[in-house]
Amino acid sequence: MDATLLFIFIARIFDVSFSTIRVLMLTKGKRGLAAFLGFFEVIIYITALSWVVQELNSPLKILAYALGYSCGTLVGGFLEEKLAVGLVLVQIIPKNHSRELIAALRAENFGVTVIEGEGRTGPRSILNITLRRKNIPRLQAIVNRIDPESFFTIFDARSTKGGYIIGEKKK
């Protein structure tokens, strides 16, 4: 494989991944980090693009550029998921075991606010929990163990003020 094709492919993976993380940082209010990533993203992008534009009659370079973009989208999505930056609001509507679920979540140090609501079949508790994104799997495991038929929705929380957002296991 030509080193130029490999460079174009890898450069696109990096610049598109940087782009994904940059947008994430921007939405989380981390403008300085977003600008820093954007600086390197553009340098890599222009360099890779210039290598393609020099020989627009080379379908292999265009293909390497496009494949790098596609793979960069996958890598960026994977990194975004692993970084799990920021907070979310999880709203849970238990089907069968409200009290047990509330107790279990609080025992695991999640802050749970309970609101009484009315569902199709009668009264329901609505549990609101604000937590770090990285703690979603732990919360889901508790819900699945105690009341797997619960309905839940996850909302992005751009910013919060006050409240109880620990969600870490008690020491």
C-alpha positions as CSV (number, residue, x, y, z in Angstrom):
1,M,0.0,0.0,0.0
2,D,1.2,3.5,-0.9
3,A,2.4,5.4,2.2
4,T,0.4,8.5,0.9
5,L,-2.8,6.5,0.9
6,L,-2.2,5.3,4.4
7,F,-1.4,8.8,5.6
8,I,-4.6,10.2,4.1
9,F,-6.7,7.4,5.6
10,I,-5.1,7.8,9.1
11,A,-5.2,11.6,9.0
12,R,-8.9,11.6,8.3
13,I,-9.5,9.1,11.2
14,F,-7.8,11.6,13.5
15,D,-9.4,14.8,12.2
16,V,-12.9,13.4,12.2
17,S,-12.4,11.9,15.7
18,F,-11.1,15.3,16.9
19,S,-14.1,16.9,15.3
20,T,-16.5,14.6,17.2
21,I,-14.8,15.2,20.6
22,R,-14.6,19.0,19.8
23,V,-18.3,19.2,19.3
24,L,-18.9,17.2,22.5
25,M,-16.7,19.6,24.5
26,L,-18.5,22.6,23.0
27,T,-21.9,21.2,24.0
28,K,-20.5,20.5,27.5
29,G,-19.4,24.1,27.8
30,K,-15.6,23.4,27.5
31,R,-14.9,26.0,24.9
32,G,-11.1,26.2,25.6
33,L,-10.6,22.5,25.1
34,A,-12.9,22.6,22.0
35,A,-10.8,25.4,20.5
36,F,-7.5,23.5,21.2
37,L,-8.9,20.3,19.5
38,G,-10.2,22.4,16.6
39,F,-6.7,23.8,16.0
40,F,-5.2,20.4,15.4
41,E,-8.3,19.1,13.6
42,V,-7.9,21.8,11.0
43,I,-4.2,21.3,10.5
44,I,-4.7,17.5,10.0
45,Y,-7.7,18.1,7.7
46,I,-6.0,20.7,5.4
47,T,-2.8,18.5,5.2
48,A,-4.8,15.4,4.2
49,L,-7.0,17.4,1.8
50,S,-4.0,18.9,0.1
51,W,-2.6,15.5,-0.6
52,V,-5.8,14.5,-2.3
53,V,-6.3,17.8,-4.2
54,Q,-2.8,17.5,-5.7
55,E,-4.0,14.5,-7.7
56,L,-7.7,14.6,-8.1
57,N,-7.4,12.1,-10.9
58,S,-6.3,9.5,-8.3
59,P,-9.4,7.5,-7.3
60,L,-7.4,5.7,-4.6
61,K,-6.6,8.9,-2.8
62,I,-10.3,9.9,-2.9
63,L,-11.2,6.5,-1.7
64,A,-8.7,6.7,1.2
65,Y,-10.0,10.1,2.1
66,A,-13.6,8.9,2.2
67,L,-12.8,5.7,4.0
68,G,-10.8,7.6,6.6
69,Y,-13.8,9.9,7.1
70,S,-16.1,6.9,7.7
71,C,-13.7,5.2,10.0
72,G,-13.1,8.5,11.9
73,T,-16.9,8.7,12.4
74,L,-16.8,5.3,14.0
75,V,-13.7,6.0,16.1
76,G,-15.1,9.4,17.2
77,G,-18.4,7.8,18.3
78,F,-16.5,5.1,20.2
79,L,-14.3,7.7,22.0
80,E,-17.3,9.9,22.8
81,E,-19.0,6.9,24.4
82,K,-15.9,5.9,26.4
83,L,-15.2,9.5,27.6
84,A,-18.8,9.7,28.9
85,V,-18.4,13.4,29.7
86,G,-21.0,15.4,31.5
87,L,-24.3,14.8,33.3
88,V,-27.6,13.3,32.4
89,L,-31.0,13.2,33.9
90,V,-32.5,9.8,34.0
91,Q,-36.2,9.5,34.5
92,I,-37.5,6.1,35.5
93,I,-41.1,5.0,35.8
94,P,-41.0,1.6,37.7
95,K,-43.7,-0.9,36.7
96,N,-43.8,-3.1,39.8
97,H,-41.2,-2.4,42.5
98,S,-41.0,1.4,43.1
99,R,-40.1,1.3,46.8
100,E,-37.5,-1.4,46.4
101,L,-35.9,0.4,43.4
102,I,-35.8,3.8,45.2
103,A,-34.2,2.1,48.3
104,A,-31.6,0.3,46.1
105,L,-30.7,3.4,44.2
106,R,-30.3,5.4,47.3
107,A,-28.2,2.6,48.9
108,E,-25.9,2.9,45.9
109,N,-25.5,6.7,46.6
110,F,-27.7,7.9,43.7
111,G,-29.8,11.0,44.5
112,V,-33.4,10.1,43.7
113,T,-36.3,12.6,43.5
114,V,-39.7,10.9,43.5
115,I,-42.7,12.5,41.9
116,E,-46.1,10.9,41.9
117,G,-47.8,10.7,38.5
118,E,-50.7,9.1,36.8
119,G,-50.2,6.4,34.2
120,R,-52.6,4.6,31.9
121,T,-53.2,2.0,34.6
122,G,-53.2,4.2,37.6
123,P,-50.7,6.0,40.0
124,R,-47.0,5.7,39.2
125,S,-43.9,7.0,40.8
126,I,-41.6,9.0,38.6
127,L,-37.9,8.8,39.7
128,N,-35.6,11.6,38.6
129,I,-31.8,11.0,39.0
130,T,-29.1,13.3,37.8
131,L,-25.8,11.5,37.4
132,R,-22.5,11.4,35.6
133,R,-22.8,9.7,32.2
134,K,-20.1,7.2,33.2
135,N,-22.5,5.9,35.9
136,I,-25.4,5.0,33.5
137,P,-24.4,1.3,33.2
138,R,-24.3,0.9,37.0
139,L,-27.8,2.6,37.3
140,Q,-29.2,0.4,34.5
141,A,-27.9,-2.7,36.2
142,I,-29.7,-1.9,39.4
143,V,-32.9,-1.1,37.5
144,N,-32.7,-4.3,35.5
145,R,-32.1,-6.4,38.6
146,I,-35.0,-5.0,40.7
147,D,-37.6,-3.9,38.1
148,P,-36.6,-4.9,34.6
149,E,-39.9,-3.8,33.2
150,S,-39.3,-0.2,34.2
151,F,-39.6,2.5,31.6
152,F,-36.7,5.0,31.5
153,T,-35.6,8.0,29.5
154,I,-32.1,9.6,29.5
155,F,-31.8,13.3,28.9
156,D,-28.6,15.3,28.4
157,A,-28.1,17.8,31.2
158,R,-26.0,20.7,29.9
159,S,-25.7,22.3,33.3
160,T,-27.0,21.8,36.8
161,K,-27.0,23.8,40.0
162,G,-27.3,22.3,43.5
163,G,-28.8,19.0,44.3
164,Y,-27.2,15.6,44.9
165,I,-25.1,14.3,42.0
166,I,-22.7,11.8,43.5
167,G,-23.6,8.4,42.2
168,E,-20.3,7.0,43.3
169,K,-20.2,4.0,45.6
170,K,-20.0,4.8,49.2
171,K,-16.5,4.2,50.7
